[in-house]
Every structure is written in structure tokens, then in C-alpha cells.
Amino acid sequence: YKAVDTQIGRYVAIKMILSDGDPSLLERFKSEARSTGSLHCPNIVTVYDWDEQDGNPYLVMQYLEGSSLESMLQKGISLTLSERLGIIIDVCNGLAYAHQQGVIHRDIKPANIIVLQDGVNDGMAVIVDFGIARIGGSTRFTKPDHIVGSVHYMSAEQLQSKEPDNRADIYATGVVLYQLLTGVLPFDSPDTASTLLKIVNEPPPPLSTYIREYPPELDGIMTRVLAKNREQRYATAKDLAFDLTQVQEHLKSETVVQLIRRATASLGREEWTTAREELQQVLRLDRQNTQAQKLDRKSTRLN
């Protein structure tokens, strides 16, 4: 529910579970409250409070104005490659913090990633729903033969009933990255059994199967993040974020050079509005770019 905190006057989100007296669901919900409530990071939804109403527990959380990544993928919303990488970098930053606190999400997928459109942090990704998080190795809520999570985003070790660690979240983030880059899942079949076999045994199709122009470094990143053997995977989300940031910074530099070249040509043709739009794009990517600032002042003065 969307609600108003009458004491402060802010919007909040209320998540309620209809327990029907099921003690396991109640424990799961309390676990979510404890795990998420202990996390304070811009890339993780903030939990303000929790309580019960007529036997049904609820969480009071930060209201996020934006769309789920799942909704954005379904609608085919256009994003630049740099923006796509930025979303995953934000997810990595949130996971890195959670993992340092001993919390594993265990259900990273597009539906649990909100991309903000609030006029302040537009484009920033926030992780939600730590409802099946594993805290400090606890196994209270998971039976050995019971899969918890979304199959397409689960690592081979999870499907083989091995104890998951933070690298399971890193793998799932890699699946989301692959999907965000190509528009398809790396392992998918008409039936669940075939999908599980692919996850455990088959390598993902190369990115070049679906996209033409992209930084070649992404091939190595995908190979490492989706490794079947978790010992060959990124050890931390911070390491994955570092490699993706390197690629993103290179992309930004190339884009800035192209936009400045186009803006300079637009100024030469006295196309003031076009030049300003191109220069504003540069400054959104690099606020301190002195060349863009000078050209922007020049376009204003000449016009």
C-alpha cells in the first residue's frame, strides 16, 4: 500500500502479509524486517518500522517513486549502454554493503530492482524485498529439498542444494546484466527441467549472438560472473562493480567526445538550441567538463 506518515507528512510503502496463522510465513516476514531494517544504504530500500494488525504483520518502508526493472524490460524502455551498466553497478553497491553486514538476498531479479524516477536520483537502482534473505548462515526457513528463489536467476550450487554464499547473489546479478544487455535470459527453455540442466551444464550464449556493438571487455565479465564453479566467479560484488565502472567510464568518455564534436558543429551552423541540448547531455555525464561549460556560455552569448 501507498500511505502517508501523518507524524512526518511523508509518503511510505506498507507491505502486509496475510498469514492465515502460518507460523513459517510469520517467521519469514519477521526475518525480512530484521534483515532489511539493519541495512542503511542508498541502493537498498529503507525499512522504518514493523508491527502487526489483526494478526497480520506489516513493514513500513521508504516509498520509491519509479519503476521495477522488470516493468522497464517488458515495456522495452530505451536505455543507453552506460545507463544499463549504471543500474547493475548500483545493484552491486547495494549487495556489497548487505554482504558486509552478513545478509544474502538470494532473490536478485528485475522485479526486485526499482529504478528511481523521483526528479532527484533519476536512474538510480534500489534493491527491494529481502524476504528470503539468509542471515549469518541460518538455515531455519529452507529445507534441503526446497528451492527458494526464482529459477532463472539461481546459481548451479543453489540448484545442487549447496550452502549459498554472497556469490549466489553475484551470479544472479550477472543474469540480470545479461538480460539487460541482450533482452533475453542466458538460460531458458520451455520447461523448468531443461532450464535447470542449462544452468548447471551449458555456457551462456555469447553476447554477440544478440548484440553487435559493445565493449569487448563485457565478454570476459560475463564469463566470470556466470561461472558454474563459484570459485571462478567474482569473489565480491565490489569487484564486479569495479570492472563494470571501468567499462562505463570508457563509454562516457567516448560519448562526451562525440557530443562535444557535434555541439561544436551545431554552433558553427548557428543551431543554438541543438547545440545547447548536446552540451547539456555532456554536462549530465560530466558536470565538471570545462570545454562543455565554455561552449554552453558561448552559445548563450551568441544567441
C-alpha positions in Angstrom: 0.0 0.0 0.0 1.0 3.6 -0.5 0.3 5.6 2.6 1.1 8.8 4.4 3.1 9.0 7.7 0.9 11.6 9.4 3.6 12.5 12.0 6.2 13.5 9.4 4.0 14.0 6.4 6.0 11.7 4.0 4.8 9.0 1.7 5.6 5.5 2.8 5.0 2.0 1.4 3.3 -0.6 3.6 3.9 -4.3 2.8 1.5 -6.6 4.6 1.3 -10.4 4.6 -1.9 -12.3 5.2 -0.5 -15.0 7.3 -3.7 -17.1 8.0 -1.9 -18.2 11.1 1.0 -19.9 9.3 4.0 -19.6 11.7 6.6 -20.2 8.9 5.2 -17.2 6.9 5.2 -15.1 10.1 8.9 -16.0 10.8 9.8 -15.2 7.2 8.2 -11.8 7.5 10.0 -11.1 10.8 13.2 -12.2 9.2 12.7 -9.6 6.4 12.0 -6.9 9.0 15.2 -7.7 10.9 17.5 -8.1 7.9 16.3 -5.2 5.8 15.8 -3.0 8.9 19.5 -3.3 9.7 20.6 -2.1 6.3 21.2 1.6 5.6 22.4 2.1 2.1 21.1 4.4 -0.8 20.8 1.3 -3.0 18.7 -0.7 -0.6 15.1 0.2 0.4 14.9 1.7 3.9 12.6 0.0 6.4 11.2 2.4 9.0 9.1 0.2 11.2 7.1 -3.1 11.5 4.2 -4.3 13.6 1.0 -6.4 13.4 -2.6 -5.6 12.5 -5.2 -8.2 13.4 -2.6 -10.9 13.4 -1.2 -9.8 10.1 2.4 -8.4 10.2 3.4 -5.4 8.1 6.5 -3.4 7.2 6.6 0.4 6.8 9.2 1.2 4.1 10.6 4.0 2.1 8.3 4.9 -0.8 10.2 4.5 -4.0 9.0 6.6 -6.9 10.0 4.8 -10.1 9.5 1.5 -12.0 10.7 -2.0 -11.4 13.4 -3.2 -13.9 11.1 -6.0 -14.8 8.4 -3.5 -15.9 11.0 -1.5 -17.9 12.2 -4.6 -19.7 8.6 -5.6 -20.5 7.9 -2.1 -21.9 11.1 -2.0 -23.9 12.1 1.3 -22.4 15.2 2.7 -24.2 18.4 2.9 -22.2 21.9 3.7 -23.2 24.6 1.0 -22.6 26.1 3.3 -19.9 22.7 3.6 -18.2 22.3 -0.2 -18.2 25.7 -0.7 -16.7 24.9 2.0 -14.1 21.9 0.1 -12.9 23.9 -3.0 -12.3 26.7 -1.0 -10.6 24.1 0.3 -8.2 22.9 -3.2 -7.5 26.4 -4.3 -6.9 27.0 -1.4 -4.5 23.8 -2.4 -2.5 24.8 -6.0 -2.4 28.4 -5.2 -1.4 27.0 -3.4 1.7 24.5 -6.1 2.5 27.1 -8.8 2.2 29.4 -6.9 4.6 26.5 -7.0 7.1 26.2 -10.7 6.7 22.9 -10.6 4.6 22.5 -12.5 1.4 19.5 -11.5 -0.7 19.0 -14.8 -2.5 16.4 -13.5 -4.9 18.0 -10.8 -7.1 15.9 -10.4 -10.2 14.4 -7.5 -12.3 11.2 -7.5 -10.2 13.3 -6.7 -7.1 15.2 -3.8 -8.6 13.5 -0.4 -8.6 14.9 2.3 -10.9 14.1 5.7 -9.4 12.3 8.5 -11.3 11.8 11.0 -8.5 13.4 14.1 -10.0 16.4 13.8 -7.7 18.0 10.4 -8.2 16.7 9.6 -11.6 18.1 6.3 -12.9 19.5 5.1 -9.6 18.7 1.5 -8.8 17.4 0.3 -5.4 17.1 -3.3 -4.2 13.9 -4.3 -2.5 12.5 -7.5 -0.9 15.0 -9.2 1.4 12.1 -11.5 2.4 14.1 -14.7 1.7 17.5 -13.3 2.8 19.8 -15.7 4.6 21.3 -14.1 7.7 24.7 -15.3 9.1 24.3 -18.8 7.6 20.9 -19.5 9.2 19.0 -22.4 7.6 15.8 -22.2 9.6 13.5 -21.4 6.8 14.9 -23.6 4.0 14.5 -27.3 3.7 17.3 -29.2 1.8 14.8 -30.3 -1.0 13.0 -26.9 -1.3 14.2 -24.3 -3.8 13.8 -20.7 -2.5 14.1 -18.0 -5.2 13.5 -17.6 -8.9 14.8 -20.4 -11.0 16.2 -18.4 -14.0 18.4 -16.4 -11.6 19.6 -19.2 -9.4 23.2 -20.5 -9.5 24.3 -24.0 -10.1 25.3 -24.5 -6.4 21.8 -23.5 -5.3 20.2 -26.0 -7.6 22.6 -28.6 -6.3 21.5 -27.9 -2.7 24.8 -26.5 -1.7 25.1 -23.8 1.0 24.7 -20.5 -0.8 27.0 -17.5 -0.1 27.3 -14.0 -1.4 28.5 -15.4 -4.8 24.9 -16.6 -5.4 23.8 -13.0 -5.4 26.7 -12.1 -7.7 25.6 -14.8 -10.2 22.0 -13.6 -10.1 23.2 -10.1 -10.8 25.1 -11.4 -13.8 21.9 -13.0 -15.1 20.2 -9.6 -14.8 23.1 -7.9 -16.5 22.9 -10.4 -19.4 19.2 -9.9 -19.7 19.6 -6.1 -19.6 22.2 -6.1 -22.3 20.5 -8.6 -24.7 16.8 -8.6 -23.8 16.8 -12.4 -23.2 17.8 -14.8 -20.4 21.1 -16.6 -20.7 19.5 -19.9 -19.7 15.9 -20.5 -20.7 13.8 -23.4 -22.1 10.1 -24.1 -22.5 10.1 -26.4 -19.4 11.7 -26.0 -16.0 13.7 -29.2 -16.1 15.5 -28.2 -19.3 16.2 -24.7 -17.9 17.8 -26.3 -14.8 20.0 -28.5 -17.0 21.2 -25.5 -18.9 22.1 -23.6 -15.8 24.1 -26.5 -14.4 25.8 -27.7 -17.6 25.7 -25.2 -20.5 27.7 -22.0 -21.0 25.6 -18.9 -21.8 25.3 -17.8 -25.5 27.9 -15.2 -26.3 26.7 -11.6 -26.1 27.5 -11.3 -29.9 24.6 -13.7 -30.5 22.2 -10.9 -29.7 24.0 -7.6 -29.9 26.6 -6.2 -32.4 28.5 -3.3 -31.0 29.6 -3.5 -27.3 32.9 -3.2 -25.4 34.8 -6.5 -25.7 35.6 -6.4 -22.0 32.0 -7.3 -21.3 32.6 -10.8 -22.7 35.2 -11.5 -20.0 33.0 -10.0 -17.3 30.0 -12.2 -18.4 32.2 -15.3 -18.4 33.4 -14.7 -14.9 30.1 -13.6 -13.3 28.2 -16.5 -14.8 30.8 -19.2 -14.0 29.3 -22.5 -12.9 32.1 -23.0 -10.3 31.6 -20.2 -7.8 35.4 -20.3 -7.1 35.9 -18.9 -10.6 33.2 -16.2 -10.1 33.8 -12.7 -8.8 34.5 -13.0 -5.0 32.7 -9.8 -4.1 30.1 -7.5 -5.6 32.6 -4.7 -5.2 34.9 -6.4 -7.6 32.2 -6.8 -10.2 31.2 -3.1 -9.7 34.8 -2.0 -10.3 35.1 -3.8 -13.6 31.7 -2.5 -14.8 32.7 1.0 -13.8 35.8 0.8 -15.8 33.8 -0.1 -18.9 31.2 2.6 -18.1 33.8 5.4 -17.7 35.3 4.5 -21.1 31.9 4.6 -22.7 31.2 8.0 -21.1 34.5 9.4 -22.3 33.7 8.3 -25.9 30.2 9.7 -25.7 31.4 13.1 -24.4 33.9 13.5 -27.2 31.3 12.7 -29.8 28.7 15.1 -28.2 31.2 18.0 -28.0 32.2 17.5 -31.6 28.5 17.6 -32.7 27.8 20.6 -30.5 30.8 22.5 -32.0 29.4 21.7 -35.5 25.9 22.9 -34.4 27.4 26.2 -33.2 29.1 26.7 -36.5 25.8 26.3 -38.2 24.2 28.7 -35.7 21.8 25.9 -34.5 21.8 27.2 -30.9 19.0 25.0 -29.5 20.6 21.8 -30.8 24.0 22.8 -29.6 22.6 23.5 -26.1 20.8 20.2 -25.9 24.0 18.4 -26.9 26.1 20.3 -24.4 23.5 19.6 -21.6 23.9 15.9 -22.4 27.6 16.3 -21.9 27.2 18.0 -18.6 24.8 15.3 -17.3 27.6 12.8 -18.0 30.4 15.0 -16.8 29.4 18.0 -14.7 32.9 19.4 -14.5 33.6 19.3 -18.2 35.2 22.8 -18.8 35.0 22.6 -22.6 31.3 22.0 -22.5 30.8 24.8 -20.0 32.7 27.2 -22.2 30.7 26.2 -25.3 27.5 26.5 -23.4 28.3 30.0 -22.3 29.3 30.8 -25.9 26.0 29.5 -27.3 24.1 31.6 -24.8 26.1 34.8 -25.5 25.9 34.4 -29.3 22.2 33.7 -29.2 
